[in-house]
Amino acid sequence: MTQLDYKRRILSRGRRIVVKIGSQILSSSIGIEEGRLKELVGELAMLHDQKKELAVVSSGAVAAGMTRLG
Protein backbone atom coordinates (compact mmCIF):
# COMPACT_ATOMS: atom_id res chain seq x y z
CA MET A 1 0.00 0.00 0.00
CA THR A 2 1.37 3.41 -0.94
CA GLN A 3 1.32 6.43 1.35
CA LEU A 4 -1.35 8.02 -0.89
CA ASP A 5 -3.55 4.90 -0.61
CA TYR A 6 -3.15 4.99 3.16
CA LYS A 7 -4.18 8.67 3.30
CA ARG A 8 -7.21 8.01 1.10
CA ARG A 9 -8.31 5.19 3.38
CA ILE A 10 -8.07 7.43 6.43
CA LEU A 11 -10.02 10.22 4.68
CA SER A 12 -12.76 7.80 3.67
CA ARG A 13 -13.35 6.87 7.33
CA GLY A 14 -13.29 10.39 8.80
CA ARG A 15 -16.37 12.55 9.35
CA ARG A 16 -14.55 15.73 10.32
CA ILE A 17 -11.34 16.63 8.57
CA VAL A 18 -8.94 19.47 9.35
CA VAL A 19 -6.81 20.48 6.36
CA LYS A 20 -3.74 22.63 7.04
CA ILE A 21 -2.40 24.34 3.95
CA GLY A 22 0.95 26.03 4.44
CA SER A 23 2.44 29.06 2.71
CA GLN A 24 4.81 26.89 0.70
CA ILE A 25 1.85 25.15 -0.94
CA LEU A 26 -0.14 28.27 -1.81
CA SER A 27 2.51 30.75 -2.83
CA SER A 28 5.70 31.33 -4.76
CA SER A 29 8.02 34.28 -5.21
CA ILE A 30 5.49 35.87 -7.61
CA GLY A 31 2.45 35.48 -5.35
CA ILE A 32 -0.42 33.04 -4.93
CA GLU A 33 -0.28 29.96 -7.15
CA GLU A 34 -3.82 30.13 -8.54
CA GLY A 35 -3.65 26.78 -10.34
CA ARG A 36 -2.61 24.99 -7.17
CA LEU A 37 -5.30 26.80 -5.20
CA LYS A 38 -7.98 25.77 -7.72
CA GLU A 39 -6.80 22.16 -7.50
CA LEU A 40 -7.04 22.20 -3.71
CA VAL A 41 -10.51 23.75 -3.83
CA GLY A 42 -11.61 20.98 -6.20
CA GLU A 43 -10.33 18.30 -3.84
CA LEU A 44 -12.00 19.96 -0.86
CA ALA A 45 -15.27 20.21 -2.84
CA MET A 46 -15.15 16.45 -3.49
CA LEU A 47 -14.78 15.81 0.24
CA HIS A 48 -17.66 18.19 0.94
CA ASP A 49 -19.81 16.33 -1.61
CA GLN A 50 -19.07 13.16 0.40
CA LYS A 51 -20.68 14.91 3.40
CA LYS A 52 -17.39 15.44 5.22
CA GLU A 53 -17.17 18.32 7.70
CA LEU A 54 -14.13 20.38 6.74
CA ALA A 55 -12.04 22.95 8.55
CA VAL A 56 -9.34 24.62 6.46
CA VAL A 57 -6.40 26.28 8.19
CA SER A 58 -3.86 28.26 6.19
CA SER A 59 -0.89 30.49 6.72
CA GLY A 60 -0.94 31.40 3.02
CA ALA A 61 -2.41 34.84 3.66
CA VAL A 62 0.84 35.98 5.25
CA ALA A 63 2.86 34.88 2.23
CA ALA A 64 0.44 36.58 -0.17
CA GLY A 65 0.70 39.83 1.78
CA MET A 66 4.50 39.68 1.88
CA THR A 67 4.63 39.45 -1.91
CA ARG A 68 2.37 42.47 -2.31
CA LEU A 69 4.37 44.48 0.20
CA GLY A 70 7.64 43.60 -1.51
C-alpha positions as CSV (number, residue, x, y, z in Angstrom):
1,M,0.0,0.0,0.0
2,T,1.4,3.4,-0.9
3,Q,1.3,6.4,1.3
4,L,-1.4,8.0,-0.9
5,D,-3.6,4.9,-0.6
6,Y,-3.1,5.0,3.2
7,K,-4.2,8.7,3.3
8,R,-7.2,8.0,1.1
9,R,-8.3,5.2,3.4
10,I,-8.1,7.4,6.4
11,L,-10.0,10.2,4.7
12,S,-12.8,7.8,3.7
13,R,-13.3,6.9,7.3
14,G,-13.3,10.4,8.8
15,R,-16.4,12.5,9.3
16,R,-14.5,15.7,10.3
17,I,-11.3,16.6,8.6
18,V,-8.9,19.5,9.3
19,V,-6.8,20.5,6.4
20,K,-3.7,22.6,7.0
21,I,-2.4,24.3,3.9
22,G,1.0,26.0,4.4
23,S,2.4,29.1,2.7
24,Q,4.8,26.9,0.7
25,I,1.8,25.1,-0.9
26,L,-0.1,28.3,-1.8
27,S,2.5,30.8,-2.8
28,S,5.7,31.3,-4.8
29,S,8.0,34.3,-5.2
30,I,5.5,35.9,-7.6
31,G,2.4,35.5,-5.4
32,I,-0.4,33.0,-4.9
33,E,-0.3,30.0,-7.2
34,E,-3.8,30.1,-8.5
35,G,-3.6,26.8,-10.3
36,R,-2.6,25.0,-7.2
37,L,-5.3,26.8,-5.2
38,K,-8.0,25.8,-7.7
39,E,-6.8,22.2,-7.5
40,L,-7.0,22.2,-3.7
41,V,-10.5,23.7,-3.8
42,G,-11.6,21.0,-6.2
43,E,-10.3,18.3,-3.8
44,L,-12.0,20.0,-0.9
45,A,-15.3,20.2,-2.8
46,M,-15.1,16.5,-3.5
47,L,-14.8,15.8,0.2
48,H,-17.7,18.2,0.9
49,D,-19.8,16.3,-1.6
50,Q,-19.1,13.2,0.4
51,K,-20.7,14.9,3.4
52,K,-17.4,15.4,5.2
53,E,-17.2,18.3,7.7
54,L,-14.1,20.4,6.7
55,A,-12.0,23.0,8.5
56,V,-9.3,24.6,6.5
57,V,-6.4,26.3,8.2
58,S,-3.9,28.3,6.2
59,S,-0.9,30.5,6.7
60,G,-0.9,31.4,3.0
61,A,-2.4,34.8,3.7
62,V,0.8,36.0,5.3
63,A,2.9,34.9,2.2
64,A,0.4,36.6,-0.2
65,G,0.7,39.8,1.8
66,M,4.5,39.7,1.9
67,T,4.6,39.4,-1.9
68,R,2.4,42.5,-2.3
69,L,4.4,44.5,0.2
70,G,7.6,43.6,-1.5
